[in-house]
């Protein structure tokens, strides 16, 4: 640091302020210090900086399924918001949907000296509540861990209710449902709200068909539904499964939406380009990711007010895949 200060013609304190990204340095001086750092190959010592600031400048993220559309979008938003706040992100992916696996991932990230951790928990764990190291700031996205940690999620009930009511208001007698996996927290909430909304409307509740979020599983469920003449409306728990349902209906010769309406959930970028364009529920994953970082930084900086839940409101997007049911024969 002394060498950088001498090269740039500033004090060591100024070099420290630039290294820690403080804003009380004029831009000309900052540029001169950064140029000296680059010329001399200077890298701040993270451990030494942590002793002074009390922060390592990194957050951890734990997720079960990186390939899922929602998780990938949330992770990207977390990385963007963390970078803007001057933090790097250390990611840990795990497969086992157990508390033991989550705790092991947390221990691994803590050894990497992170200031806090976001758990993207879309699956049902093997325990009703999660117990994590009490000294580590934690925020949970898309999951339920006993409400003991700050939580950010979409209002799944509101999004599902708006979709089911949309289909009922078109005149459909009932709405069939293709659910996500039984061990998925998001899938279970959507399925429970689908059933409650039908019951509240006095509509029949048909047996749930289960998929695994993939188009293939939606296609298999769609083949079953295509053989049911009484089925005039299908709500799939995500857009990928809805895509599979559309393919099955096309192969069976059932016109969408003239004979049967098909709707999804998530509003993936491809949804407007399905054939027909897909009616779905839009979720703003960027907002969820940024809220996660905000809540985590409040804990890291000791400004949090204890456990709380932020619910991001999704919006119904009506496109050409839903319409009134065909008239009775």
PASE-881164 format. One record per atom (N, C-alpha, C): x, z, y. Coordinates in steps of 0.001 Angstrom, whole numbers, padded with zeros to 6 digits, always signed. Layout:
PASE-881164
XZY ...
This chain:
PASE-881164
+000829+000000-001203 +000000+000000+000000 +000868+000000+001259 +002001+000756+001218 +002908+000785+002358 +003510-000594+002602 +003822-001306+001525 +004386-002650+001673 +003370-003609+002294 +002114-003493+001861 +001053-004327+002429 +000901-004012+003914 +000919-002715+004260 +000768-002308+005657 +001895-002888+006506 +003132-002814+005973 +004271-003344+006724 +004163-004852+006897 +003759-005570+005832 +003646-007026+005904 +002560-007436+006912 +001446-006695+006929 +000315-007052+007809 +000459-006466+009206 +001412-005523+009379 +001582-004905+010686 +000481-003940+011042 -000024-003223+010028 -001096-002253+010257 -000706-000936+009590 -001569+000070+009741 -001314+001360+009097 -001792+001345+007651 -001305+002288+006868 -001762+002422+005483 -003251+002755+005433 -003727+003503+006441 -005165+003828+006480 -006006+002566+006628 -005522+001610+007426 -006256+000348+007578 -006280-000419+006261 -005145-000440+005546 -005112-001089+004239 -006120-000425+003305 -006204+000908+003337 -007150+001635+002497 -008588+001261+002830 -008873+001148+004144 -010244+000787+004530 -010601-000621+004053 -009663-001549+004127 -009918-002911+003644 -010100-002908+002132 -009230-002166+001415 -009314-002118-000047 -010639-001546-000516 -011206-000617+000276 -012477+000008-000098 -013663-000655+000578 -013411-001814+001218 -014467-002638+001794 -015259-001904+002876 -014588-001067+003654 -015261-000416+004764 -015504-001431+005879 -016547-001193+006667 -016911-002181+007684 -016305-001885+009058 -015533-000795+009175 -014958-000451+010480 -013557-001044+010642 -013415-002317+010243 -012172-003066+010420 -012551-004424+011004 -011897-004827+012104 -012266-006126+012677 -011815-007254+011745 -012502-008370+011833 -012326-009441+010857 -010924-010063+010906 -010316-010118+012058 -008961-010675+012156 -007965-009801+011401 -008081-008488+011605 -007191-007556+010898 -007458-007599+009398 -008759-007626+009014 -009105-007690+007596 -008474-008915+006939 -008559-010067+007622 -008005-011297+007053 -006491-011186+006887 -005824-010544+007864 -004372-010390+007785 -003975-009471+006620 -004753-008401+006424 -004469-007472+005328 -004721-008142+003978 -005813-008872+003869 -006119-009560+002611 -005050-010594+002274 -004562-011283+003307 -003497-012274+003079 -002237-011584+002580 -001905-010401+003146 -000727-009657+002704 -000909-009165+001263 -002123-008721+000932 -002395-008290-000440 -002158-009427-001424 -002629-010614-001045 -002481-011760-001939 -001007-012162-002073 -000293-012151-000981 +001123-012532-001025 +001930-011572-001892 +001619-010289-001823 +002397-009277-002538 +001824-008959-003921 +000667-009570-004254 +000066-009293-005556 -000481-007882-005665 -000982-007350-004533 -001486-005973-004516 -002848-005874-005188 -003025-004874-006045 -004320-004566-006655 -004594-003087-006469 -005758-002722-005936 -006066-001293-005770 -006075-000588-007120 -005600+000641-007154 -005609+001463-008360 -006983+002112-008480 -007756+001681-009473 -009143+002157-009597 -009212+003648-009814 -008302+004179-010643 -008330+005614-010926 -008012+006418-009675 -006996+005957-008920 -006641+006677-007694 -007774+006602-006678 -008395+005421-006580 -009499+005271-005624 -010671+006174-006015 -010914+006312-007317 -012010+007161-007773 -011769+008622-007410 -010496+009050-007438 -010193+010424-007053 -010553+010676-005599 -010399+009639-004762 -010686+009790-003333 -012170+009623-003038 -012770+008577-003594 -014166+008243-003265 -015175+008905-004189 -014747+009329-005381 -015682+009873-006364 -016439+008812-007113 -016081+007522-006912 -016759+006411-007590 -015736+005436-008159 -016093+004841-009312 -015221+003855-009941 -015534+002434-009472 -016702+002255-008854 -017070+000915-008388 -017564+000010-009488 -018124+000597-010560 -018645-000210-011672 -019904+000437-012223 -020849-000400-012661 -022027+000108-013371 -022079-000560-014738 -022676+000126-015682 -022837-000416-017026 -024259-000886-017248 -024415-001858-018144 -025740-002348-018528 -025796-002420-020045 -026825-001841-020635 -027049-001879-022077 -028333-002640-022337 -028285-003624-023245 -029476-004424-023554 -029499-004773-025022 -030707-004886-025584 -030874-005217-026995 -030805-006715-027258 -031436-007499-026408 -031562-008935-026697 -031218-009732-025447 -029975-010190-025360 -029535-010917-024171 -030185-012290-024096 -030553-012862-025255 -031106-014208-025263 -032531-014297-024773 -033259-013178-024758 -034646-013199-024294 -034694-013585-022816 -035678-014399-022460 -035765-014916-021087 -035771-013795-020061 -036634-012805-020259 -036751-011728-019278 -035474-010924-019153 -034862-010595-020291 -033624-009814-020251 -032515-010569-019540 -032381-011862-019851 -031320-012660-019220 -031512-012729-017707 -032759-012930-017275 -033029-012995-015830 -032771-011643-015169 -033168-010550-015836 -032948-009217-015287 -031462-008912-015176 -030693-009261-016209 -029246-009025-016194 -028579-009792-015050 -029002-011036-014846 -028445-011821-013759 -028728-011191-012400 -029950-010695-012228 -030311-010070-010955 -029544-008773-010743 -029348-008000-011811 -028566-006766-011708 -027136-007083-011286 -026549-008111-011902 -025175-008494-011563 -025069-008920-010099 -026046-009695-009623 -026022-010149-008223 -026135-008967-007257 -027098-008072-007527 -027306-006935-006626 -026111-005984-006665 -025515-005798-007833 -024347-004921-007946 -023172-005493-007164 -022963-006791-007294 -021863-007435-006572 -022044-007298-005061 -023265-007474-004588 -023529-007337-003154 -023264-005914-002663 -023437-004936-003575 -023194-003537-003211 -021743-003137-003436 -020902-004082-003871 -019498-003792-004079 -019171-003211-005433 -020066-003409-006411 -019851-002879-007767 -019666-004026-008754 -018830-003813-009736 -018739-004738-010863 -019686-004269-011957 -019906-005108-012975 -020837-004794-014056 -020128-004915-015398 -020230-003872-016203 -019739-003889-017582 -020952-003935-018509 -021004-004946-019360 -022180-005159-020206 -021912-004766-021655 -022917-004147-022285 -022834-003782-023695 -024120-004214-024395 -024016-005176-025318 -025168-005610-026093 -025202-004891-027429 -026390-004461-027851 -026543-003781-029140 -027720-004382-029898 -027662-004261-031215 -028707-004828-032070 -029646-003757-032634 -029093-002643-033053 -029913-001595-033677 -030828-000954-032637 -032099-000892-032931 -033082-000349-031994 -033249+001150-032242 -032161+001887-032078 -032161+003317-032363 -031539+004088-031205 -031909+005358-031115 -031310+006207-030098 -029819+006362-030352 -029412+006451-031630 -027989+006603-031944 -027183+005424-031418 -027713+004206-031560 -027004+003020-031078 -026892+003031-029557 -027951+003447-028876 -027926+003520-027419 -026910+004560-026962 -026904+005722-027604 -025966+006774-027216 -024521+006324-027436 -024273+005591-028522 -022926+005093-028779 -022498+004097-027694 -023441+003216-027292 -023134+002261-026228 -022835+002994-024925 -023578+004056-024649 -023333+004833-023437 -021945+005473-023477 -021569+006036-024626 -020248+006657-024729 -019150+005625-024485 -019341+004417-025027 -018352+003358-024851 -018221+002986-023372 -019344+002857-022680 -019299+002492-021262 -018708+003621-020412 -018991+004854-020790 -018439+005975-020032 -016915+006009-020141 -016379+005581-021292 -014932+005497-021443 -014343+004407-020544 -015181+003437-020164 -014736+002377-019253 -014887+002786-017788 -015260+004044-017558 -015330+004604-016202 -016364+003887-015330 -017627+003946-015749 -018706+003411-014917 -019375+004561-014179 -019998+004239-013053 -020649+005255-012226 -022090+005513-012642 -022705+004583-013334 -024086+004717-013771 -024419+003595-014724 -025564+003714-015409 -025912+002740-016449 -027386+002346-016326 -027654+001039-016452 -029017+000525-016564 -029272+000189-018029 -030349+000718-018583 -030752+000420-019955 -031925-000541-019915 -031712-001768-020391 -032796-002752-020479 -033390-002602-021866 -034482-001855-021963 -034994-001408-023264 -036369-002005-023520 -036397-003215-024061 -037686-003867-024296 -038219-003601-025694 -037421-002956-026543 -037845-002679-027913 -038274-001218-028042 -039038-000934-029084 -039425+000439-029371 -038280+001109-030130 -037777+002216-029605 -036723+002944-030296 -037305+003771-031440 -036407+004356-032233 -036856+005134-033388 -037258+006549-032999 -037214+006885-031713 -037636+008195-031245 -038569+008013-030050 -039537+008909-029854 -040489+008754-028757 -039869+008949-027389 -038752+009674-027301 -038073+009853-026020 -036572+009766-026248 -035862+009456-025168 -034428+009198-025270 -033659+010291-024545 -032626+010822-025209 -031813+011881-024623 -030395+011357-024459 -029974+011226-023199 -028678+010645-022877 -027818+011675-022154 -026502+011400-022018 -025621+012353-021348 -026167+012751-019974 -026343+014043-019717 -026998+014480-018471 -026183+014205-017219 -024885+013965-017350 -024047+013744-016167 -024045+012300-015705 -024614+011393-016451 -024562+009961-016124 -025863+009500-015467 -025812+008941-014259 -027015+008354-013664 -027541+007220-014535 -028859+007206-014761 -029475+006229-015660 -030746+005681-015028 -030963+004373-015183 -032229+003734-014834 -032649+002889-016029 -033924+002916-016371 -034445+002145-017488 -035279+000989-016955 -035007-000221-017458 -035804-001395-017112 -036586-001838-018329 -037878-002118-018141 -038689-002694-019227 -038682-001812-020462 -039022-000548-020298 -039068+000330-021470 -039668+001672-021132 -039916+002457-022169 -040494+003786-022003 -039624+004774-022771 -038940+005651-022051 -038072+006617-022704 -038549+008035-022413 -039852+008225-022455 -040395+009551-022235 -040514+009928-020772 -040365+008951-019869 -040552+009159-018430 -039590+010188-017849 -038433+010401-018474 -037480+011357-017922 -036399+010696-017086 -036404+009359-017034 -035440+008634-016218 -036190+007692-015278 -035605+007391-014118 -036218+006382-013251 -036437+005081-014019 -037583+004466-013805 -037992+003313-014605 -038488+002199-013702 -038077+000973-013997 -038553-000196-013269 -039143-001169-014273 -040357-001597-014042 -040999-002506-014978 -042094-003270-014249 -042573-004313-014917 -043746-005014-014405 -044996-004229-014764 -046031-004408-013978 -047328-003836-014322 -047943-004736-015397 -047512-004497-016636 -047936-005345-017746 -049458-005346-017907 -050065-004183-017688 -051513-004089-017834 -052227-004982-016821 -051763-004951-015579 -052387-005766-014540 -052262-007253-014863 -051063-007692-015271 -050858-009104-015594 -051713-009561-016760 -051770-008743-017805 -052572-009104-018987 -054051-009123-018651 -054498-008118-017916 -055910-008031-017558 -056342-009247-016743 -055492-009670-015798 -055856-010826-014980 -055966-012085-015828 -055102-012227-016833 -055155-013410-017692 -056404-013411-018567 -056687-012284-019215 -057856-012216-020099 -059133-012419-019293 -059219-011785-018134 -060413-011960-017298 -060550-013402-016817 -059438-014052-016519 -059477-015464-016124 -060130-016303-017212 -059743-016086-018453 -060294-016872-019558 -061765-016531-019805 -062109-015251-019696 -063515-014869-019873 -064382-015438-018755 -063863-015426-017535 -064630-015945-016399 -064836-017457-016482 -063969-018141-017220 -064172-019574-017445 -065352-019832-018378 -065789-018767-019079 -066936-018904-019966 -066622-018745-021439 -065372-018436-021800 -065023-018254-023204 -065646-016959-023722 -066179-017025-024937 -066848-015855-025515 -065854-014741-025797 -064657-015114-026231 -063596-014143-026453 -062257-014851-026313 -061175-014076-026442 -059815-014606-026298 -058993-014147-027497 -058419-015082-028222 -057521-014741-029329 -056136-014444-028771 -055391-013603-029493 -054085-013169-028976 -052970-013388-029992 -051876-014001-029509 -050644-014098-030295 -049672-013115-029664 -049422-012009-030358 -048598-010931-029820 -047128-011151-030123 -046278-010476-029365 -044866-010405-029693 -044649-009415-030820 -043407-009112-031179 -043116-008237-032316 -043712-006843-032146 -044038-006231-033256 -044637-004893-033223 -043702-003850-032629 -042382-004079-032722 -041435-003084-032218 -041065-003320-030756 -041756-004232-030092 -041475-004513-028688 -042426-003728-027803 -041846-002997-026849 -042660-002205-025940 -043547-003102-025084 -042972-004193-024545 -043748-005102-023701 -044882-005738-024497 -044596-006165-025733 -045622-006807-026557 -046759-005839-026851 -046424-004599-027118 -047464-003632-027449 -048352-003349-026251 -047750-003237-025077 -048562-003001-023882 -049499-004168-023609 -049008-005395-023792 -049865-006560-023550 -050993-006617-024566 -050684-006321-025826 -051722-006357-026866 -052763-005275-026630 -052331-004082-026261 -053283-002990-026018 -054196-003320-024837 -053634-003892-023781 -054452-004235-022616 -055380-005390-022920 -054919-006377-023687 -055788-007478-024127 -057023-006917-024825 -056819-005984-025753 -057949-005424-026498 -058865-004606-025595 -058278-003774-024738 -059108-002946-023848 -059932-003807-022902 -059346-004901-022418 -060076-005766-021483 -061249-006450-022166 -061050-006903-023403 -062156-007502-024151 -063266-006488-024404 -062883-005281-024806 -063883-004241-025089 -064675-003922-023820 -063967-003799-022690 -064647-003484-021429 -065630-004583-021032 -065332-005826-021424 -066202-006951-021085 -067288-007172-022134 -067269-006385-023203 -068242-006571-024271 -067978-007797-025114 -066732-008267-025128 -066364-009458-025901 -065818-009059-027264 -066031-009875-028287 -065504-009558-029616 -063976-009524-029605 -063394-008623-030400 -061948-008517-030547 -061559-009096-031904 -060861-010215-031893 -060440-010867-033135 -059085-010314-033583 -058747-010448-034866 -057467-009928-035368 -056280-010531-034608 -055307-009685-034326 -054101-010128-033621 -053192-010904-034569 -052615-011989-034067 -051576-012709-034789 -050235-012334-034173 -049213-012116-035007 -047930-011641-034500 -046857-012713-034596 -046048-012802-033557 -044889-013679-033542 -043645-012894-033200 -042553-013609-032944 -041288-012938-032613 -040707-013469-031307 -041572-013927-030409 -041231-014473-029097 -040771-015934-029154 -040529-016494-030342 -039984-017852-030434 -041098-018897-030495 -040809-020149-030089 -041806-021221-030239 -042212-021422-031696 -041268-021228-032617 -041592-021405-034037 -042689-020452-034483 -042597-019192-034066 -043618-018225-034468 -044951-018530-033794 -044902-019023-032556 -046145-019436-031906 -046768-020619-032604 -045930-021530-033078 -046425-022703-033806 -047151-022283-035083 -046577-021336-035827 -047212-020869-037064 -048551-020199-036761 -048585-019375-035712 -049855-018747-035326 -050846-019802-034865 -050351-020809-034135 -051218-021874-033652 -051840-022678-034786 -051094-022879-035863 -051657-023596-037014 -052834-022835-037597 -052722-021515-037633 -053848-020708-038113 -055032-020820-037172 -054787-020695-035879 -055873-020753-034906 -056517-022137-034853 -055732-023179-035098 -056269-024545-035049 -057337-024775-036113 -057291-023985-037180 -058272-024121-038258 -059516-023268-038024 -059602-022641-036860 -060747-021778-036543 -061570-022449-035457 -062651-023139-035820 -063447-023873-034819 -063992-022974-033717 -064214-021689-034047 -064780-020778-033042 -063762-020359-031995 -062469-020607-032241 -061434-020230-031271 -061407-021238-030129 -061699-020774-028919 -061693-021665-027745 -060698-021224-026686 -060067-020051-026869 -059089-019571-025888 -058034-018740-026592 -056769-019002-026263 -055641-018280-026870 -054724-017777-025757 -054406-016490-025829 -053444-015890-024914 -052215-015499-025724 -051098-016175-025487 -049837-015849-026151 -049043-014895-025262 -048329-013964-025879 -047649-012906-025134 -046412-013377-024404 -045964-014608-024651 -044928-015189-023799 -045058-016706-023822 -044370-017369-022921 -044520-018817-022765 -043940-019592-023940 -042853-019072-024537 -042262-019787-025669 -043232-019871-026845 -043927-018771-027136 -044914-018814-028216 -046090-019704-027826 -046467-019692-026545 -047535-020585-026092 -047148-022042-026314 -045876-022363-026113 -045398-023725-026365 -045608-024106-027824 -045306-023177-028741 -045546-023440-030159 -047015-023629-030465 -047879-022851-029808 -049327-023003-030005 -049770-024389-029538 -049254-024832-028395 -049610-026162-027888 -049243-027248-028893 -048066-027119-029501 -047634-028119-030493 -048571-028120-031695 -048943-026933-032157 -049834-026841-033314 -051198-027455-033008 -051710-027216-031809 -053008-027788-031432 -052926-029309-031348 -051827-029812-030813 -051651-031263-030723 -051637-031888-032118 -050908-031283-033046 -050841-031824-034402 -052185-031765-035103 -052985-030729-034794 -054290-030576-035439 -055365-031422-034776 -055032-032105-033694 -056000-032948-033007 -056973-032182-032138 -056586-030939-031748 -057455-030150-030872 -056941-030256-029439 -057736-030869-028598 -057315-031155-027236 -057234-029879-026391 -056125-029740-025662 -055938-028631-024716 -055973-029219-023305 -056896-028755-022423 -057790-027617-022605 -059230-028001-022942 -059501-029269-023261 -060891-029698-023439 -061571-028959-024591 -060835-028729-025700 -061411-028028-026843 -060973-026572-026919 -059734-026313-026487 -059223-024945-026573 -058237-024705-025431 -058366-023567-024765 -057456-023191-023681 -056290-022391-024251 -055102-022615-023700 -053893-021896-024139 -053190-021352-022903 -052827-020060-022950 -052152-019415-021829 -050967-018604-022329 -050005-018380-021457 -048809-017628-021831 -048548-016475-020891 -047281-016039-020858 -046875-014906-020030 -045386-015053-019747 -044951-014901-018519 -043562-014914-018041 -043363-015939-016933 -043987-017127-017066 -043777-018234-016131 -042316-018674-016134 -041849-019121-017311 -040491-019643-017419 -040386-020911-016569 -039170-021296-016155 -039033-022476-015292 -039626-023748-015890 -039688-023833-017227 -040216-025039-017868 -041742-025071-017923 -042417-023941-017644 -043868-023850-017829 -044651-024935-017085 -044279-025295-015842 -045042-026349-015159 -044875-027723-015800 -043886-027868-016705 -043593-029170-017295 -044033-029271-018752 -044690-028213-019261 -045319-028321-020578 -046415-029372-020492 -046900-029817-021636 -048000-030785-021659 -049174-030183-022436 -050214-029745-021715 -050369-029756-020256 -049599-028603-019609 -049410-028652-018286 -048752-027537-017590 -049439-026215-017914 -048627-025182-018133 -049122-023946-018739 -049639-022940-017713 -050863-022457-017951 -051367-021291-017232 -050647-020061-017777 -050145-019202-016873 -049309-018095-017327 -049323-016973-016300 -048557-015933-016559 -048412-014808-015637 -046967-014794-015142 -046804-014883-013828 -045457-014941-013256 -044883-013548-013094 -043636-013365-013582 -042916-012115-013416 -041635-012387-012625 -041425-011634-011565 -040241-011824-010726 -039131-010900-011234 -038314-011418-012154 -037261-010611-012755 -036170-010258-011749 -035994-011089-010721 -035001-010770-009700 -035353-009465-008992 -036638-009259-008720 -037071-008032-008054 -036799-006824-008941 -037094-006951-010242 -036856-005842-011168 -035374-005482-011205 -034505-006489-011330 -033073-006223-011387 -032563-005538-010133 -033031-005978-008981 -032572-005389-007721 -033090-003957-007559 -034327-003708-007980 -034843-002335-007937 -034011-001421-008836 -033589-001928-009992 -032771-001117-010907 -031478-000677-010221 -030820-001603-009554 -029568-001277-008883 -029814-000308-007731 -030883-000516-006986 -031192+000381-005870 -031395+001811-006353 -032201+001991-007408 -032446+003333-007933 -031177+003956-008499 -030349+003132-009138 -029110+003653-009712 -028153+004107-008610 -028021+003305-007554 -027133+003673-006457 -027624+004928-005742 -028934+005121-005675 -029459+006344-005073 -029016+007567-005860 -028976+007425-007199 -028491+008540-008017 -026987+008731-007850 -026253+007621-007866 -024793+007704-007748 -024399+008363-006433 -025142+008041-005374 -024836+008581-004051 -025595+009867-003763 -026221+010421-004806 -026932+011705-004716 -028081+011658-003717 -028738+010496-003642 -029873+010364-002719 -031191+010198-003460 -031191+010377-004791 -032402+010153-005568 -033331+011359-005461 -034606+011094-005706 -035618+012144-005661 -036133+012501-007042 -035323+012307-008060 -035745+012623-009412 -036414+011436-010086 -036858+011616-011338 -037453+010506-012097 -038658+009911-011376 -038702+008594-011331 -039858+007910-010777 -039961+006519-011383 -041129+005931-011256 -041397+004646-011874 -041819+003649-010809 -041185+002478-010821 -041570+001389-009930 -042202+000287-010767 -043425-000072-010451 -044127-001131-011170 -044218-002359-010270 -043633-003461-010721 -043654-004715-009970 -044892-005506-010377 -045674-005911-009413 -046947-006586-009697 -046722-008048-010083 -047144-008472-011277 -047072-009892-011646 -048253-010652-011057 -048201-011979-011107 -049269-012789-010529 -049736-013848-011519 -051026-014073-011540 -051614-015112-012384 -051330-016486-011786 -050854-017405-012615 -050587-018779-012188 -051463-019703-013036 -052478-020286-012414 -053423-021137-013143 -052967-022577-013066 -052775-023190-014249 -052420-024602-014317 -053421-025314-015230 -053024-026415-015814 -053985-027308-016460 -054264-026992-017929 -053654-025925-018479 -053861-025646-019906 -055072-024777-020182 -055798-024351-019134 -057011-023556-019320 -058179-024219-018592 -059360-024124-019211 -060569-024747-018660 -061765-024095-019333 -062978-024346-018845 -064162-023828-019540 -064241-024335-020972 -064882-023579-021866 -064983-024011-023248 -065890-025229-023373 -065756-025974-024466 -066641-027123-024657 -068084-026659-024871 -069071-027476-024507 -070475-027076-024723 -070775-026940-026203 -071706-026071-026574 -072072-025916-027988 -072505-027245-028598 -072146-027450-029844 -072499-028710-030516 -073993-028738-030771 
